[in-house]
Amino acid sequence: MNFLLLTGSLLFFAALQSRLPTLWWLGGLRIEFLPALVAYGALTLRGSRALLLALTAGFIQDALSAAPFGMTALIYGVFALVIIGVREALDRDLPWVQMGAGAIAAGATSLAASIVVGFSFGAVVKILLVAAVSAIVAPLVFLAIDYVRLLAGTT
């Protein structure tokens, strides 16, 4: 049941991320939900499942973006492995841990995309904005998935 819920969450957040309009007042910034989902998986699931979720979310993110295919999957996979390694020291129920994990995941992928495409001062501002918006979105994603898992009766 957990696999079904996470697959549904992955597809739902990917569709939501691709269909929501950009934030024109932040320079066309798009709200990203998949970094928060990867952070959720890394802080909640066992190692192999968290890595599988991270790689799958990365490939879906790559399919939705103009970045080279596999780059985001690599970044998400490394992120998941690092978080899995230090997970014992982190309390996943604290909002600032959720916010920090979401911001680091989004910031790392944005930094990698900026390095591939071209780096400028505007790119630095955009990376910081993406990380800040992802930090705000992450606790909401954690809450939504935990609520759905509670309704489904899974742990």
DSSP file (Angstrom, degrees, kcal/mol; ACC not computed):
  #  RESIDUE AA STRUCTURE BP1 BP2  ACC     N-H-->O    O-->H-N    N-H-->O    O-->H-N    TCO  KAPPA ALPHA  PHI   PSI    X-CA   Y-CA   Z-CA
    1    1 A M     >        0   0    0      0, 0.0     4,-2.5     0, 0.0     5,-0.2   0.000 360.0 360.0 360.0 -37.4    0.0    0.0    0.0
    2    2 A N  H  >  +     0   0    0      1,-0.2     4,-2.8     2,-0.2     5,-0.2   0.906 360.0  52.3 -60.2 -41.3    2.9    2.4    0.7
    3    3 A F  H  > S+     0   0    0      1,-0.2     4,-2.4     2,-0.2    -1,-0.2   0.916 110.2  47.9 -61.4 -43.5    4.2    1.8   -2.8
    4    4 A L  H  > S+     0   0    0      2,-0.2     4,-2.5     1,-0.2    -1,-0.2   0.912 112.9  48.3 -64.1 -43.3    0.9    2.7   -4.3
    5    5 A L  H  X S+     0   0    0     -4,-2.5     4,-2.5     2,-0.2    -2,-0.2   0.911 113.7  46.2 -64.8 -42.2    0.5    5.8   -2.2
    6    6 A L  H  X S+     0   0    0     -4,-2.8     4,-2.6     2,-0.2    -2,-0.2   0.879 112.6  50.0 -69.9 -36.4    4.0    7.0   -3.0
    7    7 A T  H  X S+     0   0    0     -4,-2.4     4,-2.4    -5,-0.2     5,-0.2   0.926 112.9  47.0 -65.4 -44.0    3.6    6.3   -6.7
    8    8 A G  H  X S+     0   0    0     -4,-2.5     4,-2.6    -5,-0.2    -2,-0.2   0.902 112.8  49.5 -62.7 -40.4    0.3    8.2   -6.7
    9    9 A S  H  X S+     0   0    0     -4,-2.5     4,-2.9     2,-0.2     5,-0.3   0.906 110.2  51.3 -63.9 -41.3    1.9   11.0   -4.8
   10   10 A L  H  X S+     0   0    0     -4,-2.6     4,-2.0     1,-0.2    -2,-0.2   0.935 113.9  42.7 -61.6 -47.1    4.8   11.1   -7.2
   11   11 A L  H  X S+     0   0    0     -4,-2.4     4,-2.3     2,-0.2    -2,-0.2   0.892 115.0  50.8 -67.5 -39.1    2.5   11.3  -10.2
   12   12 A F  H  X S+     0   0    0     -4,-2.6     4,-2.6    -5,-0.2    -2,-0.2   0.944 113.3  43.7 -63.3 -48.4    0.2   13.8   -8.6
   13   13 A F  H  X S+     0   0    0     -4,-2.9     4,-2.5     2,-0.2    20,-0.3   0.839 113.1  52.4 -69.9 -31.5    3.0   16.2   -7.6
   14   14 A A  H  X S+     0   0    0     -4,-2.0     4,-1.9    -5,-0.3    -1,-0.2   0.921 112.8  44.6 -66.8 -43.1    4.6   15.9  -11.0
   15   15 A A  H  X S+     0   0    0     -4,-2.3     4,-1.8     2,-0.2    -2,-0.2   0.907 114.7  48.9 -66.5 -41.2    1.4   16.8  -12.7
   16   16 A L  H  X S+     0   0    0     -4,-2.6     4,-2.0     1,-0.2    -2,-0.2   0.913 110.7  50.7 -64.2 -42.4    0.7   19.6  -10.3
   17   17 A Q  H  < S+     0   0    0     -4,-2.5    -1,-0.2     1,-0.2    -2,-0.2   0.873 113.8  44.4 -63.8 -37.2    4.2   21.0  -10.8
   18   18 A S  H  < S+     0   0    0     -4,-1.9    -1,-0.2     1,-0.2    -2,-0.2   0.770 117.8  43.3 -80.5 -24.2    3.9   20.9  -14.6
   19   19 A R  H  < S+     0   0    0     -4,-1.8    -2,-0.2    -5,-0.1    -1,-0.2   0.706  87.6  97.6 -96.6 -21.3    0.4   22.4  -14.7
   20   20 A L  S  < S-     0   0    0     -4,-2.0    11,-0.0    -5,-0.2     2,-0.0  -0.403  80.0-111.1 -67.7 143.4    0.6   25.2  -12.1
   21   21 A P        -     0   0    0      0, 0.0    10,-0.3     0, 0.0    -1,-0.1  -0.326  36.5-100.3 -69.8 158.6    1.3   28.6  -13.6
   22   22 A T        -     0   0    0      8,-0.1     2,-1.3     1,-0.1     8,-0.2  -0.344  32.2-107.3 -74.0 159.7    4.6   30.3  -13.0
   23   23 A L  B > > -A   29   0A   0      6,-3.6     3,-1.9     1,-0.2     5,-1.4  -0.742  36.6-174.3 -87.0  93.3    5.0   33.0  -10.3
   24   24 A W  G > 5S+     0   0    0     -2,-1.3     3,-1.5     1,-0.3    -1,-0.2   0.800  79.1  61.6 -63.5 -30.1    5.4   35.9  -12.7
   25   25 A W  G 3 5S+     0   0    0      1,-0.3    -1,-0.3     2,-0.2    -2,-0.1   0.570 104.0  51.0 -75.6  -7.6    6.1   38.3   -9.8
   26   26 A L  G < 5S-     0   0    0     -3,-1.9    -1,-0.3     3,-0.1    -2,-0.2  -0.003 133.5 -87.0-112.3  26.3    9.2   36.2   -9.0
   27   27 A G  T < 5S-     0   0    0     -3,-1.5    -3,-0.2     1,-0.2    -2,-0.2   0.799  85.2 -49.8  79.3  29.4   10.5   36.3  -12.6
   28   28 A G  S   <S+     0   0    0     -5,-1.4    -4,-0.2     1,-0.2    -1,-0.2   0.757  84.3 172.9  81.6  25.3    8.6   33.3  -13.9
   29   29 A L  B     -A   23   0A   0     -6,-1.3    -6,-3.6    -7,-0.1     2,-0.4  -0.445  22.6-141.9 -69.8 137.4    9.6   31.0  -11.1
   30   30 A R        -     0   0    0     -8,-0.2     2,-0.4    -2,-0.2    -8,-0.1  -0.846  16.5-119.7-101.6 136.1    7.9   27.6  -11.1
   31   31 A I        -     0   0    0     -2,-0.4     2,-0.5   -10,-0.3   -11,-0.1  -0.618  29.3-152.4 -74.3 126.6    6.9   25.9   -7.8
   32   32 A E        +     0   0    0     -2,-0.4     4,-0.2    98,-0.2   105,-0.1  -0.900  25.2 169.7-108.0 124.7    8.7   22.6   -7.5
   33   33 A F     >  +     0   0    0     -2,-0.5     4,-1.7   -20,-0.3     3,-0.3   0.674  67.2  73.8-101.1 -24.6    7.1   19.8   -5.5
   34   34 A L  H  > S+     0   0    0      1,-0.2     4,-2.4     2,-0.2     5,-0.2   0.852  90.9  56.0 -66.8 -35.6    9.4   16.9   -6.4
   35   35 A P  H  > S+     0   0    0      0, 0.0     4,-2.2     0, 0.0    -1,-0.2   0.901 108.9  48.9 -61.2 -36.5   12.4   18.1   -4.3
   36   36 A A  H  > S+     0   0    0     -3,-0.3     4,-2.3    -4,-0.2    -2,-0.2   0.866 109.9  51.5 -68.3 -35.3   10.1   18.0   -1.3
   37   37 A L  H  X S+     0   0    0     -4,-1.7     4,-2.4     2,-0.2    -1,-0.2   0.889 109.7  49.4 -67.3 -38.5    8.9   14.6   -2.2
   38   38 A V  H  X S+     0   0    0     -4,-2.4     4,-2.6     2,-0.2    -2,-0.2   0.903 110.8  50.3 -65.2 -41.2   12.5   13.4   -2.5
   39   39 A A  H  X S+     0   0    0     -4,-2.2     4,-2.0     2,-0.2    -2,-0.2   0.900 109.7  51.5 -63.0 -40.2   13.2   14.9    1.0
   40   40 A Y  H  X S+     0   0    0     -4,-2.3     4,-1.4     1,-0.2     5,-0.4   0.938 111.8  46.3 -60.6 -47.1   10.2   13.1    2.4
   41   41 A G  H  X S+     0   0    0     -4,-2.4     4,-2.0     1,-0.2    -2,-0.2   0.906 112.4  49.7 -63.0 -42.1   11.4    9.8    1.0
   42   42 A A  H  < S+     0   0    0     -4,-2.6    -1,-0.2     1,-0.2    -2,-0.2   0.844 117.2  40.7 -67.5 -33.3   14.9   10.3    2.2
   43   43 A L  H  < S+     0   0    0     -4,-2.0    -1,-0.2    -5,-0.2    49,-0.2   0.630 128.4  28.4 -88.4 -14.1   13.7   11.2    5.8
   44   44 A T  H  < S+     0   0    0     -4,-1.4    -3,-0.2    -3,-0.2    -2,-0.2   0.803 104.1  66.7-114.9 -45.2   11.0    8.6    6.0
   45   45 A L  S  < S-     0   0    0     -4,-2.0     2,-0.0    -5,-0.4     0, 0.0  -0.276  84.6 -92.4 -86.0 166.0   11.6    5.5    3.9
   46   46 A R     >  -     0   0    0      1,-0.1     4,-2.8    -2,-0.0     5,-0.3  -0.281  51.1 -94.3 -68.1 164.2   14.2    2.8    4.2
   47   47 A G  H  > S+     0   0    0      1,-0.2     4,-2.3     2,-0.2     5,-0.2   0.870 119.4  42.0 -52.4 -53.8   17.4    3.2    2.2
   48   48 A S  H  > S+     0   0    0      1,-0.2     4,-2.3     2,-0.2    -1,-0.2   0.886 117.3  47.6 -68.2 -37.7   16.6    1.3   -1.0
   49   49 A R  H  > S+     0   0    0      2,-0.2     4,-2.5     1,-0.2    -1,-0.2   0.890 111.5  50.8 -69.6 -37.8   13.1    2.6   -1.3
   50   50 A A  H  X S+     0   0    0     -4,-2.8     4,-2.3     2,-0.2    -2,-0.2   0.909 111.9  47.7 -64.7 -41.1   14.2    6.2   -0.6
   51   51 A L  H  X S+     0   0    0     -4,-2.3     4,-2.6    -5,-0.3     5,-0.2   0.906 111.5  50.3 -66.5 -41.5   16.8    5.8   -3.3
   52   52 A L  H  X S+     0   0    0     -4,-2.3     4,-2.4     2,-0.2     5,-0.2   0.913 111.8  47.9 -62.6 -42.9   14.3    4.4   -5.8
   53   53 A L  H  X S+     0   0    0     -4,-2.5     4,-2.7     2,-0.2     5,-0.2   0.908 112.0  50.2 -63.2 -41.8   11.9    7.2   -5.1
   54   54 A A  H  X S+     0   0    0     -4,-2.3     4,-2.2     2,-0.2    -2,-0.2   0.923 112.7  45.3 -64.0 -44.7   14.7    9.8   -5.6
   55   55 A L  H  X S+     0   0    0     -4,-2.6     4,-2.3     2,-0.2    -2,-0.2   0.908 114.6  48.3 -66.5 -41.1   15.8    8.3   -8.9
   56   56 A T  H  X S+     0   0    0     -4,-2.4     4,-2.2    -5,-0.2    -2,-0.2   0.927 112.7  47.7 -64.5 -44.6   12.3    8.0  -10.2
   57   57 A A  H  X S+     0   0    0     -4,-2.7     4,-2.6     1,-0.2    -1,-0.2   0.881 111.2  52.7 -63.2 -37.2   11.4   11.5   -9.2
   58   58 A G  H  X S+     0   0    0     -4,-2.2     4,-2.5    -5,-0.2    15,-0.4   0.911 109.1  47.5 -65.2 -42.4   14.7   12.7  -10.8
   59   59 A F  H  X S+     0   0    0     -4,-2.3     4,-1.9     2,-0.2    -2,-0.2   0.880 113.0  49.0 -66.8 -36.7   13.9   11.0  -14.1
   60   60 A I  H  X S+     0   0    0     -4,-2.2     4,-1.3     2,-0.2    -2,-0.2   0.915 111.3  49.8 -67.0 -41.7   10.3   12.5  -14.0
   61   61 A Q  H  X S+     0   0    0     -4,-2.6     4,-0.8     1,-0.2     3,-0.3   0.906 110.6  50.5 -61.2 -41.4   11.8   15.9  -13.3
   62   62 A D  H  < S+     0   0    0     -4,-2.5     3,-0.5     1,-0.2    -1,-0.2   0.861 106.7  54.4 -65.3 -35.1   14.2   15.5  -16.2
   63   63 A A  H  < S+     0   0    0     -4,-1.9    -1,-0.2     1,-0.2    -2,-0.2   0.797 111.3  46.1 -67.8 -27.0   11.4   14.5  -18.5
   64   64 A L  H  < S+     0   0    0     -4,-1.3    -1,-0.2    -3,-0.3    -2,-0.2   0.574 111.7  58.4 -90.1 -10.6    9.6   17.8  -17.5
   65   65 A S  S  < S-     0   0    0     -4,-0.8     4,-0.0    -3,-0.5     0, 0.0  -0.600  80.7-120.3-117.6 175.5   12.6   20.0  -17.9
   66   66 A A  S    S+     0   0    0     -2,-0.2     3,-0.1     2,-0.0    -4,-0.1   0.343  75.8 114.5 -94.5   4.6   15.1   21.1  -20.6
   67   67 A A  S    S-     0   0    0      1,-0.1    -2,-0.1    -5,-0.1     3,-0.1  -0.296  84.5 -78.5 -71.3 159.7   18.0   19.8  -18.5
   68   68 A P    >   -     0   0    0      0, 0.0     3,-1.7     0, 0.0     4,-0.5  -0.356  58.8 -99.2 -59.6 138.2   20.1   16.9  -19.7
   69   69 A F  T 3  S+     0   0    0      1,-0.2   -10,-0.1     2,-0.1    -3,-0.0  -0.402 106.2  19.7 -66.5 127.2   18.3   13.6  -19.0
   70   70 A G  T 3> S+     0   0    0    -12,-0.2     4,-2.0    -2,-0.2    -1,-0.2   0.145  93.5 101.5 103.4 -17.1   19.6   11.9  -15.9
   71   71 A M  H <> S+     0   0    0     -3,-1.7     4,-2.2     2,-0.2     5,-0.1   0.942  86.1  42.4 -66.1 -47.6   21.2   15.0  -14.3
   72   72 A T  H  > S+     0   0    0     -4,-0.5     4,-3.0   -14,-0.2     5,-0.2   0.872 112.2  55.0 -67.9 -35.9   18.4   15.6  -11.8
   73   73 A A  H  > S+     0   0    0    -15,-0.4     4,-2.4     2,-0.2    -1,-0.2   0.901 108.9  48.8 -62.1 -39.9   18.1   11.9  -11.1
   74   74 A L  H  X S+     0   0    0     -4,-2.0     4,-2.4     2,-0.2    -2,-0.2   0.924 113.0  46.6 -64.2 -45.1   21.8   11.8  -10.2
   75   75 A I  H  X S+     0   0    0     -4,-2.2     4,-2.5     2,-0.2    -2,-0.2   0.929 114.4  46.7 -63.9 -46.3   21.5   14.9   -7.9
   76   76 A Y  H  X S+     0   0    0     -4,-3.0     4,-2.7     2,-0.2    -1,-0.2   0.890 111.8  52.1 -63.6 -38.9   18.4   13.5   -6.2
   77   77 A G  H  X S+     0   0    0     -4,-2.4     4,-2.2    -5,-0.2    -2,-0.2   0.921 111.7  44.9 -63.5 -44.6   20.1   10.1   -5.8
   78   78 A V  H  X S+     0   0    0     -4,-2.4     4,-2.3     2,-0.2    -2,-0.2   0.910 113.2  51.8 -64.9 -41.7   23.2   11.6   -4.2
   79   79 A F  H  X S+     0   0    0     -4,-2.5     4,-2.6     1,-0.2     5,-0.2   0.930 110.0  48.7 -59.1 -46.4   20.9   13.8   -2.0
   80   80 A A  H  X S+     0   0    0     -4,-2.7     4,-2.6     1,-0.2    -1,-0.2   0.904 110.9  50.4 -62.6 -41.1   18.9   10.8   -0.8
   81   81 A L  H  X S+     0   0    0     -4,-2.2     4,-1.7     2,-0.2    -1,-0.2   0.894 111.7  48.0 -64.8 -39.2   22.1    8.8    0.0
   82   82 A V  H  X S+     0   0    0     -4,-2.3     4,-1.4     2,-0.2    -2,-0.2   0.932 113.9  46.0 -66.7 -45.2   23.5   11.7    2.0
   83   83 A I  H  X S+     0   0    0     -4,-2.6     4,-0.6     1,-0.2    -2,-0.2   0.889 110.3  53.7 -66.1 -38.5   20.3   12.2    3.9
   84   84 A I  H >< S+     0   0    0     -4,-2.6     3,-0.6    -5,-0.2     4,-0.3   0.887 107.2  53.6 -61.0 -37.4   19.9    8.5    4.6
   85   85 A G  H 3< S+     0   0    0     -4,-1.7    -1,-0.2     1,-0.2    -2,-0.2   0.828 119.7  30.7 -67.1 -32.3   23.4    8.5    6.0
   86   86 A V  H >< S+     0   0    0     -4,-1.4     3,-1.4    -3,-0.2     4,-0.5   0.252  86.5 109.1-109.4  11.8   22.7   11.3    8.5
   87   87 A R  G X<  +     0   0    0     -4,-0.6     3,-1.2    -3,-0.6     5,-0.1   0.815  69.5  64.1 -60.7 -32.4   19.0   10.5    9.1
   88   88 A E  G 3  S+     0   0    0     -4,-0.3    -1,-0.3     1,-0.3    -2,-0.1   0.788 103.3  49.0 -63.1 -26.8   19.6    9.2   12.6
   89   89 A A  G <  S+     0   0    0     -3,-1.4     2,-0.3     2,-0.0    -1,-0.3   0.537 102.7  77.4 -89.0  -7.2   20.7   12.7   13.7
   90   90 A L    <   -     0   0    0     -3,-1.2     2,-0.7    -4,-0.5     3,-0.0  -0.804  68.9-144.1-107.8 144.7   17.7   14.4   12.1
   91   91 A D    >   -     0   0    0     -2,-0.3     3,-1.8     1,-0.1     6,-0.2  -0.915  10.6-160.9-105.4 106.5   14.1   14.6   13.4
   92   92 A R  T 3  S+     0   0    0     -2,-0.7    -1,-0.1     1,-0.3     6,-0.1   0.649  83.9  65.5 -66.0 -15.1   11.9   14.4   10.4
   93   93 A D  T 3  S+     0   0    0      4,-0.1    -1,-0.3    -3,-0.0     3,-0.0   0.569  78.1  97.4 -84.8  -8.2    8.9   15.9   12.3
   94   94 A L  S X> S-     0   0    0     -3,-1.8     4,-1.9     1,-0.1     3,-0.6  -0.675  72.0-140.6 -82.2 131.1   10.6   19.3   12.8
   95   95 A P  H 3> S+     0   0    0      0, 0.0     4,-3.0     0, 0.0     5,-0.2   0.857 100.0  54.8 -61.1 -36.0    9.5   21.8   10.2
   96   96 A W  H 3> S+     0   0    0      2,-0.2     4,-2.2     1,-0.2     5,-0.1   0.803 106.5  51.6 -71.9 -25.5   12.9   23.4    9.8
   97   97 A V  H <> S+     0   0    0     -3,-0.6     4,-2.4    -6,-0.2    -1,-0.2   0.914 112.9  45.6 -70.4 -42.9   14.4   20.0    9.0
   98   98 A Q  H  X S+     0   0    0     -4,-1.9     4,-2.4     2,-0.2    -2,-0.2   0.918 115.0  47.8 -63.1 -44.2   11.8   19.5    6.3
   99   99 A M  H  X S+     0   0    0     -4,-3.0     4,-2.4     1,-0.2    -2,-0.2   0.912 112.7  48.4 -64.6 -42.9   12.3   23.0    5.0
  100  100 A G  H  X S+     0   0    0     -4,-2.2     4,-2.4     2,-0.2     5,-0.2   0.909 111.9  48.6 -65.2 -41.8   16.1   22.6    5.0
  101  101 A A  H  X S+     0   0    0     -4,-2.4     4,-2.2     2,-0.2    -2,-0.2   0.917 113.6  46.7 -65.6 -42.6   15.9   19.2    3.2
  102  102 A G  H  X S+     0   0    0     -4,-2.4     4,-2.2    -5,-0.2     5,-0.2   0.901 113.5  48.6 -64.5 -40.6   13.5   20.6    0.6
  103  103 A A  H  X S+     0   0    0     -4,-2.4     4,-2.8    -5,-0.2     5,-0.2   0.894 111.7  48.7 -67.7 -40.0   15.6   23.7    0.0
  104  104 A I  H  X S+     0   0    0     -4,-2.4     4,-2.5     2,-0.2     5,-0.2   0.914 111.9  49.1 -67.4 -41.7   18.9   21.8   -0.3
  105  105 A A  H  X S+     0   0    0     -4,-2.2     4,-1.8    -5,-0.2    -2,-0.2   0.938 117.0  40.9 -62.8 -46.1   17.3   19.3   -2.8
  106  106 A A  H  X S+     0   0    0     -4,-2.2     4,-2.3     1,-0.2    -2,-0.2   0.903 115.6  50.6 -69.8 -40.4   15.9   22.1   -5.0
  107  107 A G  H  X S+     0   0    0     -4,-2.8     4,-2.5    -5,-0.2    -2,-0.2   0.888 109.1  51.2 -64.4 -39.0   19.0   24.3   -4.6
  108  108 A A  H  X S+     0   0    0     -4,-2.5     4,-2.3     2,-0.2    -1,-0.2   0.913 112.3  45.4 -66.2 -42.1   21.3   21.5   -5.7
  109  109 A T  H  X S+     0   0    0     -4,-1.8     4,-2.2    -5,-0.2    -1,-0.2   0.891 114.0  49.1 -69.5 -37.1   19.3   20.7   -8.8
  110  110 A S  H  X S+     0   0    0     -4,-2.3     4,-2.3     2,-0.2    -2,-0.2   0.890 111.0  50.6 -67.4 -38.3   19.0   24.3   -9.7
  111  111 A L  H  X S+     0   0    0     -4,-2.5     4,-2.1     2,-0.2    -2,-0.2   0.925 110.9  48.3 -63.7 -44.3   22.7   24.9   -9.2
  112  112 A A  H  X S+     0   0    0     -4,-2.3     4,-1.8     1,-0.2    -2,-0.2   0.907 112.2  49.0 -63.5 -41.0   23.5   21.9  -11.4
  113  113 A A  H  X S+     0   0    0     -4,-2.2     4,-2.6     1,-0.2     5,-0.3   0.881 110.6  51.0 -65.5 -37.6   21.1   23.1  -14.1
  114  114 A S  H  X S+     0   0    0     -4,-2.3     4,-2.7     1,-0.2    -1,-0.2   0.861 107.9  52.3 -68.2 -35.1   22.7   26.6  -14.0
  115  115 A I  H  < S+     0   0    0     -4,-2.1    -1,-0.2     2,-0.2    -2,-0.2   0.891 113.5  44.3 -66.6 -38.2   26.2   25.1  -14.4
  116  116 A V  H  < S+     0   0    0     -4,-1.8    -2,-0.2    -5,-0.2    -1,-0.2   0.930 123.3  34.5 -70.8 -45.5   25.0   23.2  -17.5
  117  117 A V  H  < S-     0   0    0     -4,-2.6    -2,-0.2     1,-0.2    -3,-0.2   0.903 128.2 -70.1 -79.3 -43.0   23.1   26.1  -19.1
  118  118 A G     <  -     0   0    0     -4,-2.7     2,-0.4    -5,-0.3    -1,-0.2  -0.503  40.8-118.2 149.0 138.5   25.3   29.0  -18.0
  119  119 A F        +     0   0    0     -4,-0.2     2,-0.3    -2,-0.2    -4,-0.1  -0.828  41.3 145.3-106.5 134.4   26.0   30.8  -14.8
  120  120 A S     >  -     0   0    0     -2,-0.4     4,-1.5     1,-0.1     5,-0.1  -0.904  61.7 -92.2-151.2 177.1   25.2   34.4  -14.1
  121  121 A F  H  > S+     0   0    0     -2,-0.3     4,-1.9     1,-0.2     5,-0.2   0.885 125.0  55.1 -64.8 -38.1   24.1   36.7  -11.3
  122  122 A G  H  > S+     0   0    0      1,-0.2     4,-2.3     2,-0.2    -1,-0.2   0.849 104.0  55.2 -62.3 -33.9   20.5   36.2  -12.3
  123  123 A A  H  > S+     0   0    0      2,-0.2     4,-2.6     1,-0.2    -1,-0.2   0.884 104.9  52.6 -67.0 -37.9   21.0   32.5  -12.0
  124  124 A V  H  X S+     0   0    0     -4,-1.5     4,-2.2     2,-0.2    -2,-0.2   0.921 110.7  47.2 -63.4 -43.3   22.2   32.9   -8.4
  125  125 A V  H  X S+     0   0    0     -4,-1.9     4,-2.3     1,-0.2    -2,-0.2   0.914 112.8  49.3 -63.2 -42.6   19.1   34.9   -7.5
  126  126 A K  H  X S+     0   0    0     -4,-2.3     4,-2.7     2,-0.2    -2,-0.2   0.890 108.9  52.4 -65.5 -38.9   16.9   32.3   -9.2
  127  127 A I  H  X S+     0   0    0     -4,-2.6     4,-2.4     1,-0.2    -1,-0.2   0.928 111.2  47.3 -61.4 -44.6   18.6   29.4   -7.3
  128  128 A L  H  X S+     0   0    0     -4,-2.2     4,-2.2     2,-0.2    -2,-0.2   0.886 112.7  49.0 -64.7 -38.7   18.0   31.2   -4.0
  129  129 A L  H  X S+     0   0    0     -4,-2.3     4,-2.6     2,-0.2     5,-0.2   0.911 110.9  49.5 -67.6 -41.8   14.4   31.9   -4.9
  130  130 A V  H  X S+     0   0    0     -4,-2.7     4,-2.4     1,-0.2    -2,-0.2   0.916 112.4  48.6 -62.0 -42.6   13.8   28.2   -5.9
  131  131 A A  H  X S+     0   0    0     -4,-2.4     4,-1.9    -5,-0.2    -1,-0.2   0.898 112.3  48.7 -64.3 -40.2   15.3   27.1   -2.7
  132  132 A A  H  X S+     0   0    0     -4,-2.2     4,-1.5     2,-0.2    -2,-0.2   0.916 113.0  46.0 -67.4 -42.9   13.2   29.5   -0.6
  133  133 A V  H  X S+     0   0    0     -4,-2.6     4,-2.1     1,-0.2    -2,-0.2   0.899 112.9  50.7 -67.2 -39.0   10.0   28.5   -2.4
  134  134 A S  H  X S+     0   0    0     -4,-2.4     4,-2.2    -5,-0.2    -1,-0.2   0.843 106.3  55.7 -67.1 -32.3   10.8   24.8   -2.0
  135  135 A A  H  < S+     0   0    0     -4,-1.9    -1,-0.2     1,-0.2    -2,-0.2   0.859 110.1  45.8 -66.0 -34.5   11.5   25.3    1.7
  136  136 A I  H  X S+     0   0    0     -4,-1.5     4,-0.5     1,-0.2    -2,-0.2   0.874 115.2  46.8 -73.4 -37.5    8.0   26.8    2.1
  137  137 A V  H >X S+     0   0    0     -4,-2.1     4,-2.0     1,-0.2     3,-0.5   0.817  96.3  74.9 -74.9 -32.1    6.4   23.9    0.1
  138  138 A A  H 3X S+     0   0    0     -4,-2.2     4,-2.6     1,-0.3     5,-0.2   0.887  93.8  47.7 -56.3 -50.1    8.3   21.1    1.8
  139  139 A P  H 3> S+     0   0    0      0, 0.0     4,-2.4     0, 0.0    -1,-0.3   0.849 111.4  53.2 -61.9 -30.0    6.3   21.0    5.1
  140  140 A L  H <X S+     0   0    0     -4,-0.5     4,-2.4    -3,-0.5    -2,-0.2   0.890 109.5  47.6 -69.3 -38.6    3.0   21.1    3.1
  141  141 A V  H  X S+     0   0    0     -4,-2.0     4,-2.6     2,-0.2     5,-0.3   0.921 112.0  50.0 -66.6 -43.7    4.1   18.1    1.1
  142  142 A F  H  X S+     0   0    0     -4,-2.6     4,-2.5     1,-0.2     5,-0.2   0.933 112.8  47.3 -58.4 -46.5    5.1   16.3    4.3
  143  143 A L  H  X S+     0   0    0     -4,-2.4     4,-2.2    -5,-0.2    -2,-0.2   0.915 112.4  49.1 -62.3 -44.6    1.8   17.1    5.9
  144  144 A A  H  X S+     0   0    0     -4,-2.4     4,-2.2     2,-0.2    -2,-0.2   0.926 114.3  43.6 -64.2 -45.5   -0.2   16.0    2.8
  145  145 A I  H  X S+     0   0    0     -4,-2.6     4,-2.5     1,-0.2    -1,-0.2   0.912 114.2  50.0 -69.6 -40.7    1.5   12.7    2.4
  146  146 A D  H  X S+     0   0    0     -4,-2.5     4,-2.1    -5,-0.3    -1,-0.2   0.882 111.0  50.7 -62.9 -36.8    1.4   11.9    6.1
  147  147 A Y  H  X S+     0   0    0     -4,-2.2     4,-2.4    -5,-0.2    -2,-0.2   0.916 110.9  47.4 -66.8 -43.0   -2.3   12.7    6.1
  148  148 A V  H  X S+     0   0    0     -4,-2.2     4,-2.1     2,-0.2    -2,-0.2   0.900 112.1  50.4 -65.2 -39.9   -3.0   10.5    3.1
  149  149 A R  H  X>S+     0   0    0     -4,-2.5     5,-2.0     2,-0.2     4,-0.9   0.878 110.3  50.8 -64.8 -36.6   -1.0    7.7    4.8
  150  150 A L  H  <5S+     0   0    0     -4,-2.1     3,-0.4     2,-0.2    -2,-0.2   0.919 110.7  47.9 -66.2 -43.1   -3.0    8.2    8.0
  151  151 A L  H  <5S+     0   0    0     -4,-2.4    -2,-0.2     1,-0.2    -1,-0.2   0.863 112.0  50.1 -64.0 -35.7   -6.3    7.9    6.1
  152  152 A A  H  <5S-     0   0    0     -4,-2.1    -1,-0.2    -5,-0.2    -2,-0.2   0.667 111.2-123.7 -78.4 -15.4   -5.1    4.8    4.3
  153  153 A G  T  <5 +     0   0    0     -4,-0.9     2,-0.2    -3,-0.4    -3,-0.2   0.723  65.0 132.3  81.7  21.4   -4.1    3.2    7.6
  154  154 A T      <       0   0    0     -5,-2.0    -1,-0.3    -6,-0.2    -2,-0.1  -0.686 360.0 360.0-102.0 160.1   -0.4    2.6    6.6
  155  155 A T              0   0    0     -2,-0.2    -1,-0.1    -3,-0.1    -5,-0.1   0.396 360.0 360.0-114.3 360.0    2.6    3.4    8.7
